[in-house]
Amino acid sequence: MPRKARLEFEGAVYHVMDRGNRLEAIFLDDEDRRLFLKTLWQACERTGWRVHSYVLMGNHYHLLMETPEANLSSGMRWLQATYTIRHNVRHRLRGHLFQGRYKAIIVDPQAETYFRTVSDYIHLNPARADLIEPEKKLSDFPWSSFPALIGIPRKRPAGLAAERVVCGWGDADNARGRNRYREALEKRARDERTASTIDEGMLKSLRRGWCFGSEEFRQGLLEKFDSFSADASTSDKKIRRHDEAEAERLIRMGMECLGLDDLGSQPKGSSVKIALAAFVKSRTVVTNLWIARRLQMGDPSRVSRYCAEAGSRADVRKISKQIEKAGSKN
């Protein structure tokens, strides 16, 4: 039986989570956690995602994220596949890392109560799981977005959108607002050590439902889903066409800045093609097959290998700088 299509639309907000295969750990050490976050921020750069909250646990992760474009599925495929490859290479492992399909619950973006409840739930996970020692604070747990949202460290990742979470407590994203938010969550964390402060009904919806919001929001989604399901294949094609159109635009821009009209005379592994491929891969989620065909690079498996070599080749780096410079003006 085919899986139900994801409901994807511009501006959607999701509570996304996934666990390790057979409930095993997906983070074996802190280097794995750093690797996952690096991959997450790369995914944000490629897709335009805005991550509002996140936490990395032992065998699972949680994200509260927004998709300005309707590209959750394509971005998640890239995120989880890329992290799995990097994790397995690092630990010399093979096979699946994640437990089947990730869960994505659509969150009402207009009702502050629901949005804030999801964000708080994510940030309080370490306290609930006893991952914080009694004398430690919630902000001492380094593998969630909470420290960055309150200014530790001061420079936040480009993909982390702070204003919605911090300002949800009635203040601006300034020192006063961050301090108020910090005090409120630290108090909640202390309370979590003795008794749960989240309504059980809401907790069930957060974990098992398909949407989290008002009844009006739910009915609106059902109407949207009916029209979406009726033409799911067309919707998927539209998303792919959008990604491919953006990739095509980037390639044409790169060729223009390099003074090229055609790539047919270039060898499959030329420095120009590698630089263009790496540029497209860093900014979109189009497949290696599409890149290989468009740039005439032969077998799709070569694309990843060529792009992995790009940073160590001076000839490719020189061309990449030209393309990046042109890209920054567009």
Backbone hydrogen bonds in HBPLUS format (Angstrom, degrees):
<---DONOR---> <-ACCEPTOR-->    atom                        ^
c    i                          cat <-CA-CA->   ^        H-A-AA   ^      H-
h    n   atom  resd res      DA  || num        DHA   H-A  angle D-A-AA Bond
n    s   type  num  typ     dist DA aas  dist angle  dist       angle   num
A0012-ALA N   A0009-PHE O   3.21 MM   3  5.71 149.4  2.31 140.0 135.7     1
A0011-GLY N   A0067-THR O   2.77 MM  56  5.28 143.3  1.90 136.0 141.2     2
A0067-THR N   A0012-ALA O   2.87 MM  55  5.49 159.7  1.91 159.7 166.5     3
A0107-VAL N   A0013-VAL O   2.78 MM  94  5.38 169.5  1.79 142.5 146.1     4
A0014-TYR N   A0065-MET O   2.81 MM  51  5.46 162.2  1.84 161.8 167.6     5
A0065-MET N   A0014-TYR O   2.96 MM  51  5.46 158.0  2.01 155.9 160.8     6
A0015-HIS N   A0105-ILE O   2.72 MM  90  5.01 154.0  1.79 144.0 153.1     7
A0105-ILE N   A0015-HIS O   2.94 MM  90  5.01 166.7  1.96 138.9 138.7     8
A0016-VAL N   A0063-LEU O   2.82 MM  47  5.03 153.1  1.89 147.4 154.4     9
A0063-LEU N   A0016-VAL O   2.76 MM  47  5.03 145.2  1.88 152.6 159.3    10
A0017-MET N   A0103-LYS O   2.95 MM  86  5.38 152.8  2.02 148.2 155.3    11
A0103-LYS N   A0017-MET O   2.88 MM  86  5.38 167.9  1.89 172.4 169.8    12
A0061-TYR N   A0018-ASP O   3.26 MM  43  6.06 146.0  2.38 154.2 163.8    13
A0099-GLN N   A0019-ARG O   2.71 MM  80  5.44 157.9  1.76 154.1 150.6    14
A0020-GLY N   A0059-ASN O   2.78 MM  39  5.25 137.2  1.96 155.0 157.9    15
A0023-LEU N   A0020-GLY O   2.83 MM   3  4.77 134.3  2.04 139.7 130.4    16
A0021-ASN N   A0097-LEU O   2.74 MM  76  5.43 159.9  1.78 132.0 132.0    17
A0024-GLU N   A0021-ASN O   3.06 MM   3  5.72 163.6  2.09 116.9 121.8    18
A0026-ILE N   A0058-GLY O   3.26 MM  32  6.63 150.7  2.35 137.9 143.4    19
A0032-ASP N   A0029-ASP O   3.12 MM   3  5.45 127.7  2.41 103.3 115.6    20
A0033-ARG N   A0029-ASP O   3.33 MM   4  6.79 151.4  2.42 142.8 150.5    21
A0034-ARG N   A0030-ASP O   2.93 MM   4  6.26 157.9  1.98 152.0 157.5    22
A0035-LEU N   A0031-GLU O   2.90 MM   4  6.08 150.1  1.99 141.4 150.2    23
A0036-PHE N   A0032-ASP O   2.85 MM   4  6.16 152.0  1.93 150.3 157.3    24
A0037-LEU N   A0033-ARG O   3.04 MM   4  6.29 166.0  2.06 150.9 154.2    25
A0038-LYS N   A0034-ARG O   2.92 MM   4  6.10 156.8  1.97 146.7 153.5    26
A0039-THR N   A0035-LEU O   3.00 MM   4  6.19 156.2  2.06 143.8 150.1    27
A0040-LEU N   A0036-PHE O   2.78 MM   4  6.06 151.8  1.86 149.8 158.7    28
A0041-TRP N   A0037-LEU O   2.93 MM   4  6.18 163.7  1.96 154.9 157.2    29
A0042-GLN N   A0038-LYS O   3.07 MM   4  6.28 146.6  2.18 140.5 150.0    30
A0043-ALA N   A0039-THR O   2.91 MM   4  6.16 149.3  2.00 144.3 153.0    31
A0044-CYS N   A0040-LEU O   2.96 MM   4  6.32 149.3  2.05 145.9 154.5    32
A0045-GLU N   A0041-TRP O   3.04 MM   4  6.27 151.5  2.13 140.2 147.3    33
A0046-ARG N   A0042-GLN O   3.02 MM   4  6.29 150.0  2.11 145.6 153.5    34
A0047-THR N   A0043-ALA O   2.92 MM   4  6.04 149.6  2.02 149.4 157.4    35
A0048-GLY N   A0044-CYS O   2.72 MM   4  5.15 149.4  1.81 142.8 148.0    36
A0050-ARG N   A0066-GLU O   2.97 MM  16  5.07 157.9  2.02 145.3 150.1    37
A0066-GLU N   A0050-ARG O   2.81 MM  16  5.07 155.1  1.87 142.7 151.3    38
A0051-VAL N   A0159-GLY O   2.94 MM 108  6.00 162.8  1.97 168.5 169.7    39
A0161-ALA N   A0051-VAL O   2.78 MM 110  5.75 158.7  1.83 142.9 150.4    40
A0052-HIS N   A0064-LEU O   2.70 MM  12  5.43 158.2  1.75 161.3 169.0    41
A0053-SER N   A0064-LEU O   3.32 MM  11  5.02 154.3  2.39 131.9 135.5    42
A0064-LEU N   A0053-SER O   2.83 MM  11  5.02 157.5  1.88 150.3 147.2    43
A0145-SER N   A0054-TYR O   3.00 MM  91  5.37 148.4  2.10 148.2 145.2    44
A0055-VAL N   A0062-HIS O   3.10 MM   7  5.43 147.1  2.22 145.9 147.2    45
A0062-HIS N   A0055-VAL O   3.06 MM   7  5.43 156.2  2.11 154.8 159.7    46
A0056-LEU N   A0143-TRP O   2.86 MM  87  5.53 155.1  1.92 167.7 175.5    47
A0057-MET N   A0060-HIS O   2.89 MM   3  5.35 153.7  1.96 159.1 166.6    48
A0071-ASN N   A0069-GLU O   2.86 MM   2  5.59 131.0  2.10 110.0  94.8    49
A0075-GLY N   A0071-ASN O   3.09 MM   4  6.05 159.5  2.13 146.8 153.0    50
A0076-MET N   A0072-LEU O   2.83 MM   4  5.97 159.2  1.87 155.9 162.2    51
A0077-ARG N   A0073-SER O   2.93 MM   4  6.09 155.9  1.99 149.5 155.8    52
A0078-TRP N   A0074-SER O   3.23 MM   4  6.44 158.1  2.28 140.1 145.4    53
A0079-LEU N   A0075-GLY O   2.88 MM   4  6.11 166.0  1.90 151.9 156.1    54
A0080-GLN N   A0076-MET O   2.96 MM   4  5.98 172.8  1.96 154.3 154.8    55
A0081-ALA N   A0077-ARG O   3.04 MM   4  5.85 155.5  2.10 140.4 148.2    56
A0082-THR N   A0078-TRP O   2.87 MM   4  5.72 159.3  1.91 146.1 152.7    57
A0083-TYR N   A0079-LEU O   2.99 MM   4  6.11 164.2  2.01 148.2 153.1    58
A0084-THR N   A0080-GLN O   2.96 MM   4  5.96 156.7  2.02 140.1 147.2    59
A0085-ILE N   A0081-ALA O   3.04 MM   4  6.25 161.5  2.07 147.1 151.3    60
A0086-ARG N   A0082-THR O   3.01 MM   4  6.22 168.8  2.02 152.5 155.6    61
A0087-HIS N   A0083-TYR O   2.76 MM   4  5.86 162.1  1.79 153.6 159.1    62
A0088-ASN N   A0084-THR O   2.86 MM   4  5.95 167.3  1.87 151.1 155.0    63
A0089-VAL N   A0085-ILE O   2.91 MM   4  6.03 159.8  1.95 151.1 156.7    64
A0090-ARG N   A0086-ARG O   3.02 MM   4  6.10 159.7  2.07 142.6 148.6    65
A0091-HIS N   A0087-HIS O   3.04 MM   4  6.27 152.9  2.12 149.7 156.5    66
A0092-ARG N   A0088-ASN O   2.72 MM   4  5.43 107.2  2.25 137.8 153.4    67
A0093-LEU N   A0088-ASN O   2.81 MM   5  4.52 158.8  1.85 130.1 137.0    68
A0092-ARG N   A0089-VAL O   3.38 MM   3  4.97 155.3  2.44  93.0 100.1    69
A0106-ILE N   A0210-TRP O   3.19 MM 104  6.48 158.3  2.24 139.2 132.8    70
A0212-PHE N   A0106-ILE O   2.74 MM 106  6.11 147.7  1.84 164.7 165.8    71
A0108-ASP N   A0212-PHE O   2.94 MM 104  6.19 159.2  1.98 156.7 152.0    72
A0115-PHE N   A0111-ALA O   3.34 MM   4  6.61 173.2  2.34 157.8 159.5    73
A0116-ARG N   A0112-GLU O   2.87 MM   4  5.86 168.9  1.89 152.8 156.4    74
A0117-THR N   A0113-THR O   2.99 MM   4  6.02 149.5  2.09 139.1 147.9    75
A0118-VAL N   A0114-TYR O   3.13 MM   4  6.37 159.9  2.17 152.3 155.6    76
A0119-SER N   A0115-PHE O   3.12 MM   4  6.41 166.8  2.14 150.9 154.6    77
A0120-ASP N   A0116-ARG O   2.84 MM   4  5.98 165.6  1.86 152.7 156.7    78
A0121-TYR N   A0117-THR O   2.91 MM   4  6.00 158.8  1.95 143.7 150.3    79
A0122-ILE N   A0118-VAL O   2.97 MM   4  6.22 157.2  2.03 151.2 156.6    80
A0123-HIS N   A0119-SER O   3.02 MM   4  6.29 168.7  2.03 153.5 156.1    81
A0124-LEU N   A0120-ASP O   2.86 MM   4  5.93 145.8  1.97 152.4 161.3    82
A0125-ASN N   A0122-ILE O   3.29 MM   3  5.49 160.3  2.33 105.6 111.5    83
A0127-ALA N   A0124-LEU O   3.11 MM   3  5.40 120.0  2.49 106.6 120.7    84
A0128-ARG N   A0124-LEU O   3.02 MM   4  6.27 160.7  2.06 158.2 164.4    85
A0129-ALA N   A0125-ASN O   2.93 MM   4  6.08 143.1  2.07 150.7 160.6    86
A0131-LEU N   A0126-PRO O   2.86 MM   5  5.03 170.3  1.87 161.6 158.9    87
A0130-ASP N   A0127-ALA O   3.24 MM   3  5.14 163.1  2.27 102.9 106.5    88
A0136-LYS N   A0133-GLU O   2.80 MM   3  5.23 158.8  1.85 121.0 128.4    89
A0140-ASP N   A0137-LYS O   2.99 MM   3  5.28 155.6  2.06 106.1 114.1    90
A0141-PHE N   A0138-LEU O   3.18 MM   3  5.76 163.6  2.21 114.0 119.0    91
A0149-LEU N   A0145-SER O   2.94 MM   4  6.12 152.7  2.02 157.2 166.1    92
A0150-ILE N   A0146-PHE O   3.18 MM   4  6.44 142.7  2.33 152.3 160.9    93
A0152-ILE N   A0147-PRO O   2.63 MM   5  4.82 158.9  1.67 146.9 143.1    94
A0151-GLY N   A0148-ALA O   3.21 MM   3  5.06 159.9  2.25  98.9 104.4    95
A0160-LEU N   A0157-PRO O   3.10 MM   3  5.47 163.1  2.13 114.2 119.5    96
A0166-VAL N   A0162-ALA O   3.11 MM   4  6.17 173.2  2.12 173.6 171.4    97
A0167-CYS N   A0163-GLU O   2.81 MM   4  5.47 153.8  1.88 139.7 148.8    98
A0168-GLY N   A0165-VAL O   3.30 MM   3  5.22 142.9  2.45  93.7 104.2    99
A0169-TRP N   A0166-VAL O   3.36 MM   3  6.20 171.0  2.36 118.7 120.8   100
A0170-GLY N   A0167-CYS O   2.97 MM   3  5.44 155.0  2.04 120.6 120.8   101
A0174-ASN N   A0172-ALA O   2.81 MM   2  5.46 135.7  2.01 104.0  90.2   102
A0178-ARG N   A0174-ASN O   2.82 MM   4  5.97 168.6  1.83 164.7 167.8   103
A0179-ASN N   A0175-ALA O   2.98 MM   4  6.03 151.5  2.06 141.0 148.9   104
A0180-ARG N   A0176-ARG O   2.97 MM   4  6.21 155.9  2.03 149.3 155.5   105
A0181-TYR N   A0177-GLY O   2.99 MM   4  6.18 161.3  2.03 148.2 153.5   106
A0182-ARG N   A0178-ARG O   2.88 MM   4  6.03 156.7  1.93 143.6 150.5   107
A0183-GLU N   A0179-ASN O   2.98 MM   4  6.18 167.0  2.00 150.7 153.2   108
A0184-ALA N   A0180-ARG O   3.06 MM   4  6.25 159.8  2.11 147.8 153.2   109
A0185-LEU N   A0181-TYR O   3.06 MM   4  6.28 166.4  2.08 154.6 157.4   110
A0186-GLU N   A0182-ARG O   2.90 MM   4  6.00 159.7  1.94 154.1 160.5   111
A0187-LYS N   A0183-GLU O   3.04 MM   4  6.13 154.1  2.11 142.2 148.7   112
A0188-ARG N   A0184-ALA O   3.05 MM   4  6.31 156.8  2.10 141.9 148.6   113
A0189-ALA N   A0185-LEU O   2.84 MM   4  6.08 152.0  1.92 147.2 154.9   114
A0190-ARG N   A0186-GLU O   3.01 MM   4  6.31 152.8  2.08 144.2 150.8   115
A0191-ASP N   A0187-LYS O   2.93 MM   4  6.22 158.7  1.97 151.9 158.1   116
A0192-GLU N   A0188-ARG O   2.85 MM   4  6.07 143.6  1.98 144.1 154.6   117
A0193-ARG N   A0190-ARG O   3.21 MM   3  5.51 144.8  2.34 102.0 111.5   118
A0194-THR N   A0191-ASP O   3.03 MM   3  5.60 153.4  2.10 113.5 121.1   119
A0195-ALA N   A0191-ASP O   2.90 MM   4  6.07 169.3  1.91 164.2 167.9   120
A0203-LEU N   A0199-ASP O   2.89 MM   4  6.18 154.3  1.96 150.6 159.1   121
A0204-LYS N   A0200-GLU O   2.95 MM   4  6.17 152.6  2.03 145.5 151.2   122
A0205-SER N   A0201-GLY O   3.13 MM   4  6.42 157.1  2.18 143.9 149.8   123
A0206-LEU N   A0202-MET O   2.87 MM   4  6.12 151.4  1.95 149.9 158.2   124
A0207-ARG N   A0203-LEU O   3.13 MM   4  6.33 141.9  2.28 141.1 150.2   125
A0208-ARG N   A0204-LYS O   2.79 MM   4  5.78 158.6  1.84 157.0 162.6   126
A0209-GLY N   A0205-SER O   3.11 MM   4  4.58 145.2  2.23 112.3 120.7   127
A0218-ARG N   A0214-SER O   2.93 MM   4  6.24 156.5  1.99 148.0 154.7   128
A0219-GLN N   A0215-GLU O   2.91 MM   4  6.14 162.4  1.94 151.7 155.4   129
A0220-GLY N   A0216-GLU O   3.01 MM   4  6.21 154.1  2.08 143.3 150.6   130
A0221-LEU N   A0217-PHE O   2.99 MM   4  6.28 149.3  2.09 146.6 154.7   131
A0222-LEU N   A0218-ARG O   2.96 MM   4  6.29 153.3  2.03 149.0 156.5   132
A0223-GLU N   A0219-GLN O   3.07 MM   4  6.36 157.0  2.13 148.7 153.8   133
A0224-LYS N   A0220-GLY O   3.02 MM   4  6.22 155.0  2.08 140.9 148.4   134
A0225-PHE N   A0221-LEU O   2.65 MM   4  5.85 152.3  1.72 150.8 159.3   135
A0226-ASP N   A0222-LEU O   2.94 MM   4  6.12 151.1  2.03 144.3 150.9   136
A0227-SER N   A0223-GLU O   3.33 MM   4  6.61 163.1  2.36 146.4 149.2   137
A0228-PHE N   A0224-LYS O   2.89 MM   4  6.05 147.2  1.99 141.5 152.2   138
A0229-SER N   A0225-PHE O   2.68 MM   4  5.75 167.8  1.69 155.2 157.5   139
A0230-ALA N   A0226-ASP O   3.20 MM   4  6.24 148.7  2.30 137.8 145.4   140
A0231-ASP N   A0228-PHE O   3.12 MM   3  5.55 146.6  2.24 106.7 116.0   141
A0235-SER N   A0231-ASP O   3.02 MM   4  6.35 153.0  2.09 149.6 157.8   142
A0236-ASP N   A0232-ALA O   2.94 MM   4  6.23 158.9  1.98 153.7 158.5   143
A0237-LYS N   A0233-SER O   3.03 MM   4  6.24 154.1  2.10 141.7 148.9   144
A0238-LYS N   A0234-THR O   2.90 MM   4  6.18 149.1  2.00 145.5 154.2   145
A0239-ILE N   A0235-SER O   3.02 MM   4  6.34 156.2  2.08 150.1 155.8   146
A0240-ARG N   A0236-ASP O   2.96 MM   4  6.25 163.4  1.99 151.0 155.4   147
A0241-ARG N   A0237-LYS O   2.81 MM   4  5.98 157.7  1.86 147.2 154.0   148
A0242-HIS N   A0238-LYS O   2.91 MM   4  6.13 149.3  2.00 143.5 151.7   149
A0243-ASP N   A0239-ILE O   3.00 MM   4  6.34 163.7  2.03 153.2 156.4   150
A0244-GLU N   A0240-ARG O   2.84 MM   4  6.04 165.6  1.86 155.0 159.4   151
A0245-ALA N   A0241-ARG O   2.80 MM   4  5.87 148.1  1.90 142.3 151.2   152
A0246-GLU N   A0242-HIS O   3.03 MM   4  6.29 154.4  2.10 148.6 154.7   153
A0247-ALA N   A0243-ASP O   2.97 MM   4  6.28 156.4  2.03 147.1 154.0   154
A0248-GLU N   A0244-GLU O   2.86 MM   4  6.03 156.0  1.92 144.8 151.6   155
A0249-ARG N   A0245-ALA O   2.94 MM   4  6.17 153.2  2.02 142.3 149.5   156
A0250-LEU N   A0246-GLU O   3.03 MM   4  6.31 155.8  2.09 147.6 153.4   157
A0251-ILE N   A0247-ALA O   2.98 MM   4  6.25 156.5  2.03 149.6 156.0   158
A0252-ARG N   A0248-GLU O   2.95 MM   4  6.17 168.2  1.96 154.3 157.3   159
A0253-MET N   A0249-ARG O   2.93 MM   4  6.09 154.3  2.00 145.3 152.9   160
A0254-GLY N   A0250-LEU O   2.90 MM   4  6.09 157.7  1.95 145.7 151.8   161
A0255-MET N   A0251-ILE O   2.83 MM   4  6.10 161.7  1.86 155.5 160.5   162
A0256-GLU N   A0252-ARG O   2.92 MM   4  6.03 154.6  1.98 143.0 150.2   163
A0257-CYS N   A0253-MET O   3.03 MM   4  6.30 158.2  2.08 148.2 153.3   164
A0258-LEU N   A0254-GLY O   3.11 MM   4  6.30 134.8  2.32 138.7 150.7   165
A0258-LEU N   A0255-MET O   3.17 MM   3  5.06 129.2  2.44  91.5 105.2   166
A0260-LEU N   A0255-MET O   2.80 MM   5  4.95 177.1  1.80 148.7 148.0   167
A0259-GLY N   A0256-GLU O   3.08 MM   3  4.98 154.6  2.15  99.0 106.9   168
A0266-GLN N   A0263-LEU O   3.01 MM   3  5.36 153.4  2.08 111.9 120.3   169
A0270-SER N   A0267-PRO O   3.16 MM   3  5.12 157.2  2.22 117.6 113.3   170
A0274-ILE N   A0270-SER O   2.99 MM   4  6.25 161.8  2.02 155.1 160.7   171
A0275-ALA N   A0271-SER O   2.96 MM   4  6.02 158.9  2.00 142.3 148.1   172
A0276-LEU N   A0272-VAL O   2.97 MM   4  6.20 159.4  2.01 150.1 155.7   173
A0277-ALA N   A0273-LYS O   2.83 MM   4  5.97 160.2  1.87 147.8 153.9   174
A0278-ALA N   A0274-ILE O   2.88 MM   4  6.05 165.0  1.90 152.3 156.0   175
A0279-PHE N   A0275-ALA O   3.01 MM   4  6.12 151.6  2.09 141.4 149.4   176
A0280-VAL N   A0276-LEU O   2.97 MM   4  6.20 161.1  2.00 151.7 156.0   177
A0281-LYS N   A0277-ALA O   2.90 MM   4  6.10 162.8  1.93 152.8 157.9   178
A0282-SER N   A0278-ALA O   3.02 MM   4  6.10 141.0  2.18 138.7 148.2   179
A0283-ARG N   A0280-VAL O   3.14 MM   3  5.35 149.5  2.24 103.2 112.2   180
A0284-THR N   A0280-VAL O   2.93 MM   4  5.87 126.1  2.23 154.2 165.8   181
A0291-ILE N   A0287-THR O   3.14 MM   4  6.50 164.8  2.16 150.3 154.0   182
A0292-ALA N   A0288-ASN O   2.79 MM   4  5.90 164.3  1.81 151.4 156.3   183
A0293-ARG N   A0289-LEU O   3.03 MM   4  6.18 160.0  2.07 147.3 152.2   184
A0294-ARG N   A0290-TRP O   2.88 MM   4  6.03 167.4  1.90 153.6 157.7   185
A0295-LEU N   A0291-ILE O   2.87 MM   4  5.87 165.2  1.90 154.5 158.3   186
A0296-GLN N   A0292-ALA O   2.90 MM   4  5.47 107.9  2.44 128.7 142.7   187
A0297-MET N   A0292-ALA O   2.91 MM   5  4.74 158.5  1.95 134.0 141.3   188
A0296-GLN N   A0293-ARG O   3.37 MM   3  4.99 151.4  2.46  91.6  99.7   189
A0302-ARG N   A0299-ASP O   2.95 MM   3  5.72 159.2  2.00 122.6 128.9   190
A0303-VAL N   A0300-PRO O   3.02 MM   3  5.52 145.3  2.14 112.0 121.0   191
A0306-TYR N   A0302-ARG O   2.76 MM   4  5.91 167.1  1.77 160.8 164.1   192
A0307-CYS N   A0303-VAL O   2.90 MM   4  6.07 165.3  1.92 153.1 157.5   193
A0308-ALA N   A0304-SER O   2.93 MM   4  6.05 146.6  2.04 143.6 152.3   194
A0309-GLU N   A0305-ARG O   3.23 MM   4  6.47 137.0  2.43 139.3 149.7   195
A0309-GLU N   A0306-TYR O   3.06 MM   3  5.21 131.3  2.31  98.2 111.4   196
A0310-ALA N   A0307-CYS O   3.21 MM   3  4.99 142.9  2.35  93.0 103.6   197
A0312-SER N   A0309-GLU O   3.07 MM   3  5.63 144.0  2.20 115.9 125.8   198
A0313-ARG N   A0310-ALA O   3.27 MM   3  5.48 163.7  2.29 108.6 113.5   199
A0317-ARG N   A0313-ARG O   2.96 MM   4  6.20 161.7  2.00 154.1 159.9   200
A0318-LYS N   A0314-ALA O   3.03 MM   4  6.17 155.6  2.09 147.9 153.2   201
A0319-ILE N   A0315-ASP O   3.41 MM   4  6.63 159.5  2.46 138.3 142.7   202
A0320-SER N   A0316-VAL O   2.81 MM   4  6.00 160.0  1.85 154.5 161.3   203
A0321-LYS N   A0317-ARG O   2.98 MM   4  6.16 150.1  2.07 147.2 153.2   204
A0322-GLN N   A0319-ILE O   3.09 MM   3  5.22 118.8  2.48  98.1 112.7   205
A0323-ILE N   A0319-ILE O   3.06 MM   4  6.44 159.7  2.10 153.1 158.6   206
A0324-GLU N   A0320-SER O   2.79 MM   4  5.96 166.2  1.81 155.4 159.6   207
A0325-LYS N   A0321-LYS O   2.97 MM   4  6.01 156.4  2.02 142.3 148.7   208
A0326-ALA N   A0322-GLN O   3.09 MM   4  6.35 156.3  2.15 144.2 150.2   209
A0327-GLY N   A0323-ILE O   2.79 MM   4  6.03 151.4  1.87 148.5 157.9   210
A0328-SER N   A0324-GLU O   2.91 MM   4  6.14 143.4  2.05 147.6 155.8   211
A0329-LYS N   A0326-ALA O   3.19 MM   3  5.47 149.3  2.29 103.2 112.1   212
A0330-ASN N   A0327-GLY O   3.13 MM   3  5.27 158.9  2.18 105.6 112.2   213
